[in-house]
Structure formats: structure tokens, C-alpha cells
Amino acid sequence: MRFRKRFSICLFFALFSALPACDFTDYFEYSPNVTKVENEYKSLNAKSLSLLQTEADEKPVRIAVIADSHSYYGDLEYVVSVINAMDDIDFVVVAGDITEKGLLKEFEWSADVLKKLNVPFLVNIGNHECLGNGRSIYSEMFGPESFSFLFSGVRITFLNLNIWECGISDISWIEDYMKGGEKTKIVVSHTPFNTVPFSGEQRELYDDILQRNGVGLSVHGHAHSYAQESDFDGKGFDYLRVDQVRSHAVAVIDISED
């Protein structure tokens, strides 16, 4: 691999005997028109980034990745407890779909569980967060839909590429988030670029941009199934799609020197 650092990806399926039942009898008491985000839930990604950016020294990086918790709050609780028991996790990437209908209460319920993590967490916007008033709630609760940051010499970029639900056609703008001299770069996008919402032209452009900017790993959720491939289709970057939280799946990415 031409990158200075090496990606090692492990998949964990957390086994269990029983989970507490969840009571959703009041699930539909909440209007989709309620969008006021309370202060305790505002700018959660920014709060995590402020903690991560205190880490300036380059060192091996360990990231836990989960996706697609939707309304399975009991399963999310369990996965959070599994991650908390892991060693040396630097932060958690939540690769989208923490809601089912984009309702404020769904955002709050998921955030309440994620706040129990012992390490910072960053939430990528999923296509279900684009439903109803979800985008405006996400923006207030988590911040920009697309952003990039540097951690221990690794450039990590979160993108909103939910083509259908967010009405995205032109994706050329994503290159602006990947430019830089870092030798190790990761892109996180809930919707995989090799799925139906992407046109053939969009897929080719995505591939070209990642190759041109030396991205080493493309991370996704959405499909509720696991897939991993090194040097995806000979394009020069690795591919990871994580399974849904309901399967109790956690992917762990280790990034270390060659």
C-alpha cells in the first residue's frame, strides 16, 4: 500500500443472552414538527472534536465504528457497553441512521445512549436523518453535515452523500474536504458510493476524487450488512461497510505505522 500508515480492521459481534425490553408505547406521542433542540444536546460533534484536537502527537489510532441503530435503543445500549469494555479506543464513528423518521425525540434518545460512551463520538448524517425536519435537527444537535478534522496525523472526513433523501446531484464539492498533505486519509459517508442512489457518473467521480487525494479508506453503513475489501476494485483505497447495531456489530479500525 502506498500509504504511510496501515489499516487493520476487525469485526466484533457482541453475543448476549437477553436484552431488556424497550417500551415504545409513547413513541407516536411526539410531533414531527417539534424541532427545538435543548442546550444539553447542541453541537455534540463539536464537543467531541474539541477533545480529540487536544491529541496533537502522532501515534497508533484505534477507532470503533457502528451504524444504523434506528429505533433499537436496547441494542445500542448493549453495543455502547461493549465498546466501553474495549481497550485503547480513541473515539467512535457513528456512520449514520440514528433515527427512523428524523424525529427530535429519536435524536434525543440516541444521543442519551451515545453519551454513555467513555470516549468521544462523532455522528455522520444518515438518510433517515434527512427525513422530515431531520436535517435541521441534525445541524443543531451535531453541526455541519460535512466536515473534516485531523487526529494524530490522520485526516478524517465526514460527508453527507445521501443522494435521494437530501436531493444531492453534484458531488464534486467533496474534494474540498480531502485536500491536504496528510499521507493517511479516511472518508466516512453513510450511503455507500457503490449502491443504487449513486449514478454511474457519480460513482466514477467519487472514485477519482478519492484516488486523486490519496484517501486510504472509505467507510459506510446503510446496507445493514458487513463488507470489507482491500484495494477496492483495484482503485487504490480500502472499503468498509459496517453492519447494523441490531446485529451487535462493531468494527474496529487500527491505524499504525508500516
Residue, then its C-alpha position, 0 to 999 in steps of 0.5 A: m500500500r502506498f500509504r504511510k500508515r496501515f489499516s487493520i480492521c476487525l469485526f466484533f459481534a457482541l453475543f448476549s443472552a437477553l436484552p431488556a425490553c424497550d417500551f415504545t408505547d409513547y413513541f407516536e406521542y411526539s410531533p414531527n414538527v417539534t424541532k427545538v433542540e435543548n442546550e444539553y444536546k447542541s453541537l455534540n460533534a463539536k464537543s467531541l472534536s474539541l477533545l480529540q484536537t487536544e491529541a496533537d502527537e502522532k501515534p497508533v489510532r484505534i477507532a470503533v465504528i457502528a451504524d444504523s441503530h434506528s429505533y433499537y435503543g436496547d441494542l445500542e445500549y448493549v453495543v455502547s457497553v461493549i465498546n466501553a469494555m474495549d481497550d485503547i479506543d480513541f473515539v467512535v464513528v457513528a456512520g449514520d441512521i440514528t433515527e427512523k423518521g428524523l424525529l427530535k425525540e429519536f435524536e434525543w434518545s440516541a444521543d442519551v445512549l451515545k453519551k454513555l460512551n467513555v470516549p468521544f463520538l462523532v455522528n455522520i448524517g444518515n438518510h433517515e436523518c434527512l427525513g422530515n425536519g431531520r436535517s435541521i435537527y441534525s445541524e443543531m444537535f451535531g453541526p455541519e453535515s460535512f466536515s473534516f478534522l485531523f487526529s494524530g496525523v490522520r485526516i478524517t472526513f465526514l460527508n453527507l452523500n445521501i443522494w435521494e433523501c437530501g436531493i444531492s446531484d453534484i458531488s464534486w464539492i467533496e474534494d474540498y474536504m480531502k485536500g491536504g498533505e496528510k499521507t493517511k486519509i479516511v472518508v466516512s459517508h453513510t450511503p455507500f458510493n457503490t449502491v443504487p442512489f449513486s449514478g454511474e457518473q457519480r460513482e466514477l467521480y467519487d472514485d477519482i476524487l478519492q484516488r486523486n487525494g490519496v484517501g486510504l479508506s472509505v467507510h459506510g453503513h446503510a446496507h445493514s450488512y458487513a463488507q470489507e475489501s482491500d484495494f477496492d476494485g483495484k482503485g487504490f483505497d480500502y472499503l468498509r461497510v459496517d453492519q447494523v447495531r441490531s446485529h451487535a456489530v462493531a468494527v474496529i479500525d487500527i491505524s499504525e505505522d508500516 
